[in-house]
Amino acid sequence: MIDATDTDDGPFMRPLTDDEVRAWVPHGRPTYEEWDDALDSERLTFPGRAQGNCTVLYRDGQPEQIGYWGVTAD
């Protein structure tokens, strides 16, 4: 895990910054459904090889899950 503002080459798991989250969900508290839709519609891109991203997902305004996505090194 690295800091959200550190974008050096991987391998890493990096949380999104607040600005990155608000780019695809303006209210800043994405639900699972909004995150899944952003991945399917390619508003959220996949990072490079051996890299991953993550973000907190909310239900009823409360943190409930963490969404992870990325590319393996194999």
SERO-759718 format. One line per field, with one value per atom (N, C-alpha, C): atom name; y, z, x. Coordinates in Angstrom, 3 decimals. Each point is the difference from the previous one (the first is absolute). Example, Ala and Ser with C-alpha at 12.3 -4.5 7.8 and 13.67 -1.06 7.14 Angstrom:
2
at [N,CA,C,N,CA,C]
v [-5.690,1.190,1.200,1.050,1.190,1.090]
w [7.800,0.000,0.000,-0.720,0.060,0.730]
u [13.190,-0.890,0.900,-0.350,0.820,-0.770]
! end
This chain:
74
at [N,CA,C,N,CA,C,N,CA,C,N,CA,C,N,CA,C,N,CA,C,N,CA,C,N,CA,C,N,CA,C,N,CA,C,N,CA,C,N,CA,C,N,CA,C,N,CA,C,N,CA,C,N,CA,C,N,CA,C,N,CA,C,N,CA,C,N,CA,C,N,CA,C,N,CA,C,N,CA,C,N,CA,C,N,CA,C,N,CA,C,N,CA,C,N,CA,C,N,CA,C,N,CA,C,N,CA,C,N,CA,C,N,CA,C,N,CA,C,N,CA,C,N,CA,C,N,CA,C,N,CA,C,N,CA,C,N,CA,C,N,CA,C,N,CA,C,N,CA,C,N,CA,C,N,CA,C,N,CA,C,N,CA,C,N,CA,C,N,CA,C,N,CA,C,N,CA,C,N,CA,C,N,CA,C,N,CA,C,N,CA,C,N,CA,C,N,CA,C,N,CA,C,N,CA,C,N,CA,C,N,CA,C,N,CA,C,N,CA,C,N,CA,C,N,CA,C,N,CA,C,N,CA,C,N,CA,C,N,CA,C,N,CA,C,N,CA,C,N,CA,C,N,CA,C,N,CA,C]
v [-1.164,1.164,1.230,0.957,1.249,1.173,1.176,1.206,0.295,0.581,0.294,0.928,0.850,0.940,-0.541,-1.179,-0.622,-0.824,0.402,-0.706,-0.642,-0.285,-0.673,-1.384,-0.583,-1.345,-0.997,-1.063,-1.034,-0.954,-1.039,-0.425,0.812,0.266,0.710,-0.168,0.333,0.186,1.439,0.816,1.421,0.424,0.637,0.548,1.224,0.217,1.191,1.245,1.117,1.282,0.447,0.971,0.537,0.559,0.687,0.550,-1.099,-1.094,-1.119,-0.633,-0.125,-0.551,0.934,1.284,0.974,0.154,-0.437,0.052,-0.932,-1.080,-0.927,-0.107,0.562,0.053,1.329,1.048,1.356,0.173,-0.802,0.146,-0.589,-0.765,-0.454,-1.200,-0.620,-1.193,-1.090,-0.661,-0.967,-1.229,-0.451,-1.275,-1.109,-1.233,-1.123,0.104,0.316,0.072,1.084,1.156,1.080,-0.394,-0.667,-0.462,-1.042,-0.964,-1.054,0.597,0.952,0.673,0.785,0.675,0.768,-0.920,-1.192,-0.963,-0.499,-0.375,-0.520,1.032,1.264,1.055,0.612,-0.509,0.437,1.443,0.522,1.295,-0.184,-1.211,-0.384,-0.901,0.368,-0.812,-0.940,-1.041,-0.934,0.511,-0.123,0.414,-0.988,0.278,-0.868,-1.325,-0.801,-1.323,0.115,-0.917,-0.086,1.222,0.572,1.164,-0.163,0.586,-0.040,1.306,0.237,1.158,-0.471,0.840,-0.328,1.279,-0.154,1.124,-0.519,0.811,-0.349,0.111,-0.974,0.004,0.161,0.724,0.391,-0.583,-0.185,-0.345,0.885,0.683,0.930,1.019,0.464,1.019,-0.470,-1.303,-0.558,-0.928,-0.005,-0.913,-1.450,-0.798,-1.391,-1.002,0.348,-0.917,0.770,-0.760,0.585,-0.643,0.827,-0.493,-0.035,-1.158,-0.190,-0.349,0.520,-0.403,0.242,-0.815,0.157,-1.108,-0.109,-0.958,-0.772,-1.321,-0.823,0.100,-0.549,0.006,-1.288,-0.982,-1.273,0.100]
w [0.000,0.000,0.000,-0.840,-0.064,0.238,0.165,0.182,-1.262,0.169,-1.133,-1.035,0.420,-0.950,-0.648,0.392,-0.553,-1.217,-1.170,-1.232,-0.690,0.749,-0.592,-0.491,-0.804,-0.514,1.141,-0.268,1.003,0.205,0.736,0.400,1.175,-0.023,1.107,-0.008,1.137,0.136,0.481,-0.771,0.317,0.147,1.136,0.123,-0.896,-0.502,-0.813,0.877,-0.583,0.694,-0.030,0.829,-0.009,-1.371,-0.638,-1.334,-1.023,0.080,-0.933,0.205,1.242,0.269,-0.537,0.278,-0.431,-1.526,-0.705,-1.467,-0.572,0.688,-0.506,0.902,1.215,0.882,0.772,-0.555,0.531,1.489,0.569,1.429,0.894,-0.565,0.726,0.900,0.041,0.827,-0.860,-0.822,-0.954,0.672,-0.574,0.406,-0.837,0.383,-0.794,-1.432,-0.142,-1.328,-0.859,0.582,-0.750,-0.405,0.893,-0.289,-1.118,0.103,-1.009,-1.360,-0.020,-1.244,-0.572,0.855,-0.473,-0.623,0.564,-0.600,-1.343,-0.036,-1.238,-1.118,0.339,-1.018,-0.308,0.642,-0.189,0.453,0.890,0.632,1.022,0.509,0.836,-0.847,-0.158,-0.805,0.889,-0.605,0.714,-0.037,1.111,0.013,-0.779,-0.090,-0.733,0.706,-0.629,0.523,1.403,0.875,1.392,0.812,-0.380,0.709,0.273,1.099,0.345,0.611,-0.056,0.633,0.927,0.942,0.908,0.437,0.453,0.536,0.959,0.957,0.943,-0.713,0.273,-0.555,1.157,-0.245,1.051,-0.225,1.099,-0.033,1.029,-0.414,0.881,0.631,-0.781,0.454,0.952,0.279,0.913,-0.755,0.365,-0.658,0.250,-1.064,0.142,-0.614,-1.116,-0.721,-0.553,-0.522,-0.771,-1.371,-1.035,-1.372,-0.464,-0.480,-0.510,-1.476,-0.798,-1.393,-0.446,-0.924,-0.469,-0.951,-0.167,-0.941,0.727,-0.099,0.667,-0.681,0.652,-0.553,-0.730,0.049,-0.660,-1.486]
u [0.842,-0.842,0.890,-0.349,0.753,-0.953,0.556,-0.787,-0.806,-1.163,-0.889,0.626,0.919,0.609,1.265,0.439,1.207,-0.389,0.437,-0.383,1.196,1.063,1.157,-0.387,0.892,-0.247,-0.137,-0.757,-0.303,1.142,-0.220,-1.344,-0.523,-1.305,-0.615,-1.512,-0.587,-1.439,-0.150,-0.730,-0.097,-1.457,-0.339,-1.350,-0.155,-1.204,-0.248,0.001,0.400,-0.100,-1.465,-0.341,-1.366,-0.368,0.927,-0.274,-0.252,0.747,-0.204,-1.374,-0.426,-1.332,-1.072,0.135,-1.011,-0.064,1.015,-0.028,-1.066,-0.331,-1.016,-1.225,0.062,-1.161,0.077,-0.622,0.168,-0.291,-0.882,-0.309,1.091,0.939,1.186,-0.156,-1.174,-0.217,-0.627,0.814,-0.546,-0.595,-1.102,-0.578,0.642,-0.256,0.497,-0.523,-1.276,-0.614,0.648,0.294,0.652,1.417,0.715,1.361,-0.024,-0.905,-0.110,-0.345,-0.924,-0.364,1.176,0.774,1.162,1.047,0.183,0.938,-0.529,-1.276,-0.594,-0.006,-0.204,-0.082,1.366,1.048,1.384,0.246,-0.874,0.307,1.121,0.130,1.145,0.875,1.239,0.904,0.798,0.503,0.852,1.434,0.712,1.409,0.855,1.294,0.916,0.278,0.814,0.372,0.584,-0.392,0.454,-0.425,-1.146,-0.506,-1.495,-0.437,-1.408,-0.444,-1.284,-0.609,-1.104,-0.365,-1.091,-0.694,-1.236,-0.757,-1.054,-0.365,-1.059,-1.340,-0.877,-1.351,-0.987,-1.065,-0.937,-1.388,-0.712,-1.422,-0.682,-1.033,-0.718,0.942,0.990,0.933,1.085,0.035,0.988,0.956,1.306,0.936,-0.418,0.011,-0.427,0.970,0.620,0.876,1.191,0.946,1.083,-0.032,-0.028,0.054,1.448,0.439,1.365,-0.068,0.929,0.126,1.442,0.442,1.364,0.420,1.303,0.591,1.086,-0.027,0.998,1.362,0.996,1.366,0.323,-0.895,0.319,-0.090]
! end
